[in-house]
Amino acid sequence: MATNLGSTRYPFLLAFLFLVLLQTRVSCYQHKVGDLDAWGIPTSAKPQIYTQWSRYHTFRIGDSLLFLYPPSQDCVIQVGEESYNSCNLKDPILYMNNGNSLFNITTHGEFYFTSGEQGNCDKKQKLHISVLSGNGSAYSPSYGPSALPETSSSYPTVFGTIPQPPSSSPPPLSYPVFMAALTGFSVSVLVGGIM
């Protein structure tokens, strides 16, 4: 009797363990740039919309940015830092103009975007995000009176030190992976004890 009871539970326990492991790996998000405001010239009511938007979002490898705009009126270009700061639209890294532009984040680093329409960048229609190693936190510089002073660090250190680049050693196990392994071990001990 105990053998039958254990054998009927075993497939359910394995399925549960599989679902727990699956949940630890699925964590990619599609971020709509500007949320409800979409991609366009910032209004006088929200002149720093993209600066504020990027501050309150966390970006990780595997995530994507969705730029929504009327394709007959605008486009999105990815540029380097210097072109971003000077609003130089020549020689973009990437040009997107279909009105439903998706940028996939495939690596850590700094990413700079602006409108490809002349004059829109000068009106603050531009976005800077950082995908940092480790925690994937985002940061965007401020514009106007609330801007950080020139002598400040590139990244705010209110919550600790600036993350260091990844080392050659393997990364430590994350908490969900550890819990899944512990659950799997516990299940195998219980099933082994029942049989």
Secondary structure, 3 states (H helix, E strand, C coil): CHHHHHHHHHHHHHHHHHHHHHHHHCCCCEEECCHHHCCCCCCCCCCCHHHHHHHCCCCCCCCEEEEECCCCCCCEEEECHHHHHHCCCCCCCEEECCCEEEEECCCCEEEEEEECCCCCHHHCCEEEEEECCCCCCCCCCCCHHHCCCCCCCCCCCCCCCCCCCCCCCCCCCCHHHHHHHHHHHHHHHHHHHHC
